Amino acid sequence: MNDHSKETGRHLSLVETDRHGGDGTWIRPARLCGRATTFAVPAPANENDHQIDTVLTTQLPPAIQTAIAEWASHLKNQTWLLRRRAIKRFSESFADNFLAVRGHLSDDEYDSLVELGRTCLLEALDDGTPISDTHQARAYLESVHESHQARARAFLAASAPAPTTLH
């Protein structure tokens, strides 16, 4: 177990060398139930305190970091509706690529890799500006980072229509 897994209690994004004598790297998906979280304190309302304690992307192999950066650069000028759809496709493709390399993943491992791919792409797209769109907020709700989720919940709560009363 390394420092990251001690912090979060999960093996979400540990990079290790190939156990079969190869020189490749693997990302070990989560093996424990529940969602991985970071220990960020949620910012009040929609103040974008953009600090994430554990940036998952930096723990990935350079080739994967490059792929995430390329996807993010292509999505920067798209609406959040299109970004959400692309993030979903990217994260499933991310997990499918690991499945092709490993040959077998449990459902939990596969779901964990989908979450990892989604969160890494959201990290790359998060430019520190306040959430301004419900599609952006919904995408952030699906991140494993508590700070993303808290900002999304704050935006959705602030933009929710006021309850009306009929007499």
C-alpha positions as CSV (number, residue, x, y, z in Angstrom):
1,M,0.0,0.0,0.0
2,N,1.4,3.4,-0.9
3,D,0.7,6.8,0.6
4,H,-2.3,7.5,-1.6
5,S,-4.0,4.2,-0.7
6,K,-3.4,4.9,3.0
7,E,-5.0,8.4,2.6
8,T,-8.1,7.3,0.7
9,G,-8.4,3.7,1.8
10,R,-8.7,2.6,-1.9
11,H,-6.4,1.4,-4.6
12,L,-8.0,3.7,-7.1
13,S,-5.0,4.9,-9.2
14,L,-1.9,3.2,-8.1
15,V,0.7,2.7,-10.7
16,E,2.8,-0.4,-10.5
17,T,5.2,-2.3,-12.7
18,D,4.1,-5.4,-14.5
19,R,4.2,-8.4,-12.1
20,H,4.9,-10.8,-15.0
21,G,8.4,-9.5,-15.7
22,G,7.4,-7.0,-18.3
23,D,8.4,-3.4,-18.2
24,G,4.9,-1.9,-18.7
25,T,2.9,-0.1,-16.1
26,W,-0.6,-0.9,-14.9
27,I,-3.1,1.0,-13.0
28,R,-4.6,-1.1,-10.3
29,P,-8.4,-0.3,-10.0
30,A,-10.3,0.0,-6.8
31,R,-10.8,-3.3,-5.0
32,L,-12.8,-2.0,-2.1
33,C,-16.5,-1.0,-2.1
34,G,-17.6,2.6,-1.9
35,R,-16.4,5.6,-3.7
36,A,-12.9,7.1,-3.4
37,T,-12.9,10.5,-2.0
38,T,-10.4,13.2,-1.5
39,F,-10.2,15.1,1.8
40,A,-11.0,18.6,0.4
41,V,-13.2,20.9,2.5
42,P,-16.2,22.0,0.3
43,A,-16.2,25.7,-0.5
44,P,-19.3,27.6,0.5
45,A,-22.0,28.4,-2.1
46,N,-20.3,28.4,-5.6
47,E,-17.0,29.9,-4.6
48,N,-14.7,27.9,-6.7
49,D,-12.0,27.0,-4.1
50,H,-10.4,25.0,-6.8
51,Q,-8.0,23.1,-4.6
52,I,-8.0,19.3,-5.0
53,D,-5.9,17.4,-2.4
54,T,-5.1,14.5,-4.7
55,V,-4.9,15.1,-8.4
56,L,-5.4,11.7,-9.9
57,T,-4.1,12.5,-13.4
58,T,-0.5,13.1,-12.2
59,Q,-0.4,9.5,-10.9
60,L,-1.0,8.0,-14.4
61,P,1.6,7.0,-16.9
62,P,2.7,9.8,-19.3
63,A,1.0,8.3,-22.3
64,I,-2.4,8.4,-20.5
65,Q,-1.8,11.9,-19.2
66,T,-1.2,13.0,-22.8
67,A,-4.4,11.4,-24.0
68,I,-6.4,13.1,-21.2
69,A,-4.8,16.5,-22.1
70,E,-5.6,16.0,-25.8
71,W,-9.3,15.1,-25.1
72,A,-9.5,18.1,-22.7
73,S,-8.1,20.5,-25.3
74,H,-10.6,19.3,-27.9
75,L,-13.5,19.7,-25.4
76,K,-12.6,23.1,-24.0
77,N,-14.6,25.0,-26.7
78,Q,-17.7,22.7,-26.6
79,T,-20.8,23.2,-24.5
80,W,-21.1,21.3,-21.3
81,L,-23.9,19.2,-22.8
82,L,-21.5,17.9,-25.4
83,R,-18.7,17.7,-22.9
84,R,-20.8,15.5,-20.7
85,R,-21.5,13.1,-23.5
86,A,-17.8,13.0,-24.5
87,I,-16.7,12.5,-20.9
88,K,-19.0,9.5,-20.7
89,R,-17.6,8.0,-23.9
90,F,-14.0,8.8,-22.9
91,S,-14.3,7.2,-19.4
92,E,-15.9,4.0,-20.8
93,S,-13.1,3.8,-23.5
94,F,-10.6,4.4,-20.8
95,A,-11.9,1.4,-18.9
96,D,-12.2,-0.7,-22.0
97,N,-8.6,-0.1,-22.9
98,F,-7.5,-1.5,-19.5
99,L,-9.9,-4.4,-19.9
100,A,-8.2,-5.2,-23.3
101,V,-4.8,-5.2,-21.7
102,R,-5.7,-7.1,-18.5
103,G,-8.0,-9.6,-20.2
104,H,-10.4,-9.6,-17.2
105,L,-11.7,-7.1,-14.7
106,S,-14.4,-7.6,-12.1
107,D,-17.5,-5.3,-12.5
108,D,-16.2,-3.2,-9.5
109,E,-12.8,-2.8,-11.1
110,Y,-14.3,-1.8,-14.4
111,D,-16.6,0.7,-12.7
112,S,-13.7,2.1,-10.7
113,L,-11.7,2.7,-13.9
114,V,-14.7,4.4,-15.5
115,E,-14.8,6.7,-12.4
116,L,-11.1,7.3,-12.7
117,G,-11.3,8.2,-16.4
118,R,-14.2,10.6,-15.8
119,T,-12.5,12.3,-12.9
120,C,-9.2,12.7,-14.6
121,L,-10.9,14.3,-17.6
122,L,-12.9,16.6,-15.3
123,E,-9.6,17.6,-13.5
124,A,-8.2,18.6,-16.9
125,L,-11.3,20.6,-17.8
126,D,-11.6,22.3,-14.4
127,D,-10.2,25.8,-15.1
128,G,-11.2,27.3,-11.8
129,T,-14.1,29.3,-13.1
130,P,-17.4,29.1,-11.2
131,I,-19.9,26.4,-12.3
132,S,-22.3,28.2,-14.7
133,D,-24.3,25.4,-16.3
134,T,-26.5,22.6,-15.0
135,H,-24.7,20.1,-17.3
136,Q,-21.4,21.1,-15.9
137,A,-22.8,20.7,-12.4
138,R,-24.1,17.2,-13.2
139,A,-20.8,16.2,-14.7
140,Y,-19.0,17.4,-11.5
141,L,-21.4,15.4,-9.4
142,E,-20.0,12.3,-11.0
143,S,-16.4,13.1,-10.0
144,V,-14.8,11.2,-7.1
145,H,-13.5,14.5,-5.7
146,E,-15.6,15.8,-2.9
147,S,-14.7,19.4,-3.8
148,H,-16.2,18.9,-7.3
149,Q,-19.3,17.3,-5.9
150,A,-19.7,20.1,-3.2
151,R,-19.4,22.8,-5.8
152,A,-21.9,21.1,-8.1
153,R,-24.4,20.6,-5.2
154,A,-24.0,24.3,-4.2
155,F,-24.6,25.5,-7.8
156,L,-27.7,23.2,-8.2
157,A,-29.1,24.4,-4.8
158,A,-28.5,28.1,-5.7
159,S,-30.1,27.7,-9.1
160,A,-33.1,25.6,-8.1
161,P,-36.4,27.3,-8.6
162,A,-38.0,28.7,-5.5
163,P,-40.8,26.6,-4.3
164,T,-44.2,28.0,-5.0
165,T,-47.3,27.7,-3.0
166,L,-50.8,27.5,-4.4
167,H,-53.7,28.7,-2.3
